[in-house]
Amino acid sequence: MKTKTPRTARQKTLVAALRPAPASPRAASPADVAPAPALGARASYRHGDLRRALLEAGVDLARGGGPQAVVLREATRRAGVVPNAAYRHFASHAALFAAVRAAALAGVAQAMTQEIAALAPLPPAPTPHQVVAHARGCVRAVGRGYLRFALAETGLFRTAFAAFTPDEPGASAPGLAQAPAVGGANPFELLGAELDRLVEAGVLPPARRPGAEYLAWSAVHGMALLLLDGPLQATRGDAAAALGQRLLDMVERGI
């Protein structure tokens, strides 16, 4: 069993630097966004709710140790039941991992949605300049939410995008197209919706829209990995925040 590694001072500083500004009075509150059920504090098992208890235990394992820590037997131990009791809800490690991965993807989407909600809303009769500025801001907000989640919930972030190796023939984890998320959209769909908004605002030419999700996603995901595992691990505080903002500006203007 892997133990949870305490967050380093560097990661705490990076998380604080990328934390969103308070929402404006008219912006949607994070409380208005339905949280992913499995990402909250794990409750004790109650009769009739074993599946949820197992899923929350799996999420706790992923949060502390990443995808390799999601083990069905350990999830049953944390839920307080014998291993055989789990098979009625999760027939294998693959089934549990797929559910935990979906919950982690939903957490990424929630972080994105909260960043968008923190933006000042458009007025009832916006000017073209305001429409363009808001569309650009939404694309940047999606990237900020992605980076914030990567730094604050590193174990879940790694699980959300882990290469999946099934433990039985035919088993598979959901792709981004099937992953649940806040508001009915997953992270990939949220990014796509904001890119569509750029097209509607006249910022992104329609001819350049197809496939733009992959370009934007790869750039921001690469930055997240450089901050977590690569040569940018020593980058701290305002320097990390400024670097992240420059990347988001480059992505928004370059696609």
N, C-alpha and C positions, 0 to 999 in steps of 0.2 A: 504494500500500500504506500502510495506517495503522500508525503506530508505537504501542507501548504507552505510555500516559501514566503516569508514576510516581504512586503513591498519595500523596495529600496528607497532611500531618500531621493534618488534621482527620479524614480518613477512617480513618487508623491509630488515632486516639484513639477514634473511634466503634466500630470493630471490637473493640478491646480492651474497651471498656465493655460490649459486648453478648456477649462470649465466655462460654460456659456454665461453670457451676461444675463441678469434678471429679465424676465419677459415684461414687455410693455403692458399697461393696463388692459389694452384691447386684444392682446395676443392670447392665444389659447394657453391655459395653464397645463403643466405636465400632469396635474391631477385629472385633467379632462381626457388624457390619453390612457386607454385601458392598458395596464401593465401585463406583460407576459406572465401567466400564472406561475410557471416554474422558476422564475428568476427571483422571487421574494425569499424571505427567510423561511427555512424549512420547518414545517409544522410537524408535530408528532403524529404518528399514524392513528387514524380513527377507523373503526369498523366501516367497511363499505367504501373507503377512499384509499385503498392500497395502491392503485395505479399512480395517483397523484403523489403519494408518499415516496414511492420508488423513483418517480421522475424527479422530484425535488432533491432526493438523495443523489441521483445521478448528476444533476446540475451542480450540487455542492462539490461533488468529486471533480467535475470539469473545472469549476471555478478555482479550486485549489491546486490542481495538477495537470490541467489540460486534457486533451483527448485520451492519452494513454491511461489516465486515472479512472476512466469510466469503466468500471468492472461490475458486472451484474451481481456477483456474490457479495461484494462490499456494499452495494446499494441495498441489498436485502438486510445485511447486518445493521446498517444505519437506520433502516425502516423498522427494525425490531421484529423481523419475521424470518422463518426458515427459508432457505433458497428455493425449495420446491414451490413455495407459495407465489413466487414471482412469475412463474411460467404461464399462469393464467392471463397475465397482462403483457408480459414481455417474454416471448418464447426463446429469445437468445440475446446474446450480447449485441448482435447487430440491431435488433429491434429497439433495445434501450438506447443504444448510441444514436440511432436515427431520431428518436424523440428528443434526446438531449441536444443534439445538433440543431434540430428545428427550433428549440427553445432559445438556444444561443443566437441563432440568426434573427429571431424575433427581438432579442435584446438589442442587437445592432440596429434594427429598424426603429426601435423605440428611441434610441439615442439620436438617430437622425431626425425623427419626428419632433422630438423635444427642441432640437436646435432650430428647426423651421418655425415652431410655435413661438420661440423667443424673439423672432423678428417682428418689427412693427408692421401691422397689417396695411394693406393698400387702403386709401380713402375711398369713399363711395364712387367718386368720379375721378379716377386717377388720370394724370397726364401721361403721355407716351414716355416721357423721361422717368416717371415714377414706376411705370410698368416694367421698363427695362431694368432699372435699379433693383426692383424687387425680385425679378427673375434671376438676375445675377446673384443676389444675396441668398436665394434659396439653394442654388447649386453649391455655393460655398458652405452653407449651413449643413448640407448633406455630408460634405467632406469633413467638416469639423466634428460632427457627431460620430462619424466612422473612426477618426483618430482618437477622439475622447474615449470611446468604448474600448479601443485597442489598448490604451494605457491604463484605464481604470479596471477593466475586466479582462486581463490578458489571457487567463486560462480559458474563459468562455470564447474569447476572440479566436484563439488557436483552434478550439473545438469547432466553431462555426465554419471554418474554412479548411479543416483538416482533410487530408487525403484519406478516404475511407477504405478500409480493408475488411470486407465481410468475413464472418467466421463460419458461414455456411453457404452452399451453392444457391445462387439466385437472390441472395440478400443484397440490399442496396440502401443507401441513405438518400434522403430527398435532395434534389438539386435546388438551385435558387428559384427556379420557376414554380416549385411546389412548396417552398418553405413558408410557413405562416408568419405573420408579423402584425404589428399594430396597425389598426385601421384597414386591415384586409390586404395590405401590400407588403411584400418582402423588400429587403434592402435593394436588390437589383431593380425591382419595379419602382421603388421610390426615386432612385437615381434617374430612371428612364422618364418618369413623370416630370421631373424638374428640367431635364433636357428638352422635353416637349414644350415646356413653358418658355424656354429660351427661343425655340422656333416660333412660337406664337407671338412672342414679343419682338420678333424681327432681328434677334441677336445672332442666332445660329441659322445659316442657310439650310433649307430642307434637304438639299443634296448631300450635306455633310452630316445629317442626323443619323443615318443607319450605322450601327456599330459603335457610336460614340460612347456608349456605356462602358465598353471594354477598355477604351483608351483612358477615360477618366478613372475608372475603377483600378486599373493596373497601376496608375501613377500614385494614387492615394494609398493603396495597399502596400506598394513598395516603400513609401515613406514610413508607414506604420512598422514594417519589418526592420527598416534601418534604425528606427528609434528603439525598438525592442531588442534586436539581436545584432545589429550591424555596427558600422563605425560611428553612427550618431548616438550611441548609448551615452556618451559623455556630454552630449548637448543638453543644456539645462535651462529652466526658467524661461525668461523672455526670449532668449535665443531660439529655443525650440518652438515657441509660439510663433515667432516671426518667420521662422523657416517654414512651418506648416502653412501659415497664411500666404507666403509667397508661392508655395506650391499650388494652393487652391486658386490663387489669382491666375497662375500660369495655365492651369487646367481649364478654368472657365473661359479664358480668353483664347486659348490655343486650339480647342476642339472645333 
